């Protein structure tokens, strides 16, 4: 298991290096001169020259790459051109919202999807199964911003249980902050839970028809015991894959929901940075997101190996 | 008093009758063989006893295990009986075990489900049971996972799970069908020993007459859901009265009428062929270790000859077959077909065709037979004419109208005929038959063997017949190669090899093969 983890860790580092090279070259090399791109077509030549100096564009490509990487490793992401403050601070401000929001939404996703998927699979063809399939179909189909607005209408405006948006900050207390994140988390979780419940159901149905379930029944296990002891763990592999993808998506893909609830999260930051041509912020946030995706995949790989002993020995 | 008593058992699934009026008994310590072809209902008889039937099953009649009625028992009572009074062993050991649990946990589970003992105690008894099933703890500790074991070893684990609580009745559904002959002999011996030690009843289900008659005390023959004959195993071949039983015995011993067609000119010639597989590196930049799957193999097939290639799973015969077909690169040696190299001169490959084992998986279900049969023509860059398709279908005994049908409309034997028609259509000289009759019932197998012999005489075909089944190869091959660990260990004319094997390995193979009483 340790050997497996070390090997995966090695490939994690390699992936990160490759990703950083790709991001660096996309942003610094491909679209011509970053300084004039950031300042727009009406910029004065001396302003451009000043920005070039500030960005360190006058040094060679490898030098710029290594100073970017070493800055990143020491927590120095440079200074945002539009915000005029260190990128690390801006990102940190956003991350304290986006990371809890993504975790919250993913927990809800799993908490909804697991029981629902198991219920549908064990009662295949029953009213419960058909309702689950119908509801999850709807959950996938309904755009989450529409559902978010509906929830704002019901729970914030009519019932006044929650505020319609905004974030009081963690200083306001854990529960106040979590309360502000609840509606957005539900809005994010519902479509994800619908997908995950369907994956859980079909994966479990596949597993339940395996020969070893019949063997377990022949040993005297009831249907329920066979499900819990033998089917569930084997059904987890495809489910883990989807969970990994969903977390990465939730971290940065929440932009519409962030807008509906006026949450200053990472998604909005990327959007603003792109529209303001703040390449320094874009570069750092994209690298951060890539880092998150790769780390999540690493964790998913470890989870695979924990679930399935065959993967441990294959490396 | 009988241990298991089945009286007038009827079973239907979604209204389709499967079993009708099945009755038989098993006494303690008795081995009852249940014989039938695929679809006869023999497995569903076993699942009726276990009451592990598919949804929509309707089971009537009477099944009594000792003094307990099975059909009127409720689900919790059945769960108590399964595993404790009734054990079951399945056909496919590769998939019968949970891949994510250790073998110890899986054997111990049988004990933990039924008895209030500590986990440590259950594990200790699991270890004992595995020892009884000839899996010694020093080589196969409880912490092993199923994927670390071979098929035969996994089957021993399945048996250990079934007998951990010393049930009164053990049901074994084709327990050795997926195994090699030597492993099969070991597993059958193990079952026999356990029956003797525990005075347990054994219901041994198989399609293979030789396996059953070699082990069982009594035999029940099932055909289309009905018992057609019951008899003493050792004398059944003398006492049998039902025509179906007689036909089964005849088909199992079937010898097609062969005429000598080989001429002394080589068609396929292999010289020092080796195939190495790269294994994963041990160190990051270290060299790849290699595994030699085929090790300096040389032989030739004469025109018109039927050459049998036998060996156990993993001996390299599939790799060798793929290399001959040009589908697998070789690291050393040369493969010449009709004097031309199959790798450097790929056009020569149209002189050979292949028929695979699985008549269900080797056709695209969305194409009509006419297109399936014409597939080899893609290589020639033209389609097949209708008359060519008709001729190919007729030559394997099918109707010309069959070309408009889809593959699901045919039985396993008919599908194998279509596979042969597909191989014949380009008029090849060599046909490679890779376990081509292994998945077929004995009566169908006999027909296909006759067909192959007939086609060989009519078209002057040469066969390379690859199989693990010694009875079949004896019936059809002129000459036999025995392969072990990538090497050809013995070659000889069929009669010589069977009557006077030289190598120990060949002798072991022949001794392990189950034989019908003559």
Interface residues (C-beta under 8 A of the other chain):
Chain A: X210 X211 X212 X214 X215 X216 X217 X218 X219 X220 X221 X222 X225 X229 X230 X233 X234 X307 X308 X309 X310 X313 X315
Chain B: X50 X52 X75 X76 X79 X80 X81 X82 X83 X84 X86 X87 X88 X90 X92 X95 X96 X97 X98 X99 X100 X101 X109 X110 X113 X114 X145 X147 X148 X158 X161 X162 X280
